[in-house]
Amino acid sequence: MELNYGKLIEKEAKKQQINAIYLKALCALECGGRKDIKPRFEKHIYKRLIKLKSGKLKQYEDVRSNSISMLSDAGIKNLARSWGPFQIMGYKSIGLGCKVEDLRNHNAVKYGTSWINKNYGNYVRKDLFKDAFHLHNTGRRHPKFGRSKTFDPQYVNKGLKFMQYFKLQEQSKS
């Protein structure tokens, strides 16, 4: 992770005032820090986007049907995949004003950090990391009672452990 994304994450974290340790942990959690990241196709997202394109839905989050009406099926499938070191869903590129390609190329850290900042950066700045990891994975805060609603029940705990690791790494540098 440090080799592939460390400097980029530190640069964007500073620029966007987001905790770099959180971003490094998220990157390690989402892609293991690898450069060659296989996107994950989300069939339920694809189905919603098809409904949106056909007019059966007027809006899906911040995406309107006119934003995707000219896209081919392959284009819709790209919007229904998660991309890059933070595994940001392709359709999020529309709200960011970038292309899906920007979520997976040399701009991936920049746009991924922008998306995080826009959607739940306030939780990261308040050190509410349990909520931040849960929001990233599910779109909802961590439940006050009961278990996590993430696909991997250990997702949040793994993220917090990665944060401890990167914090120790940072401390050993100084």
WOKAKA-V93539 format. One record per helix or strand. SS is the DSSP state (alpha for helix, beta for strand). FROM is the first residue (numbers start at 1). LEN is the number of residues. If there is no record, write none. Layout:
ss = <SS:SS>
from = <FROM:FROM>
len = <LEN:LEN>
This chain:
ss = <alpha:alpha:beta:alpha:beta:beta:alpha:alpha:beta:beta:alpha:alpha:alpha:alpha:alpha>
from = <2:20:40:43:59:63:65:73:81:88:92:100:108:129:155>
len = <15:12:2:12:2:2:4:7:3:2:5:4:18:10:19>
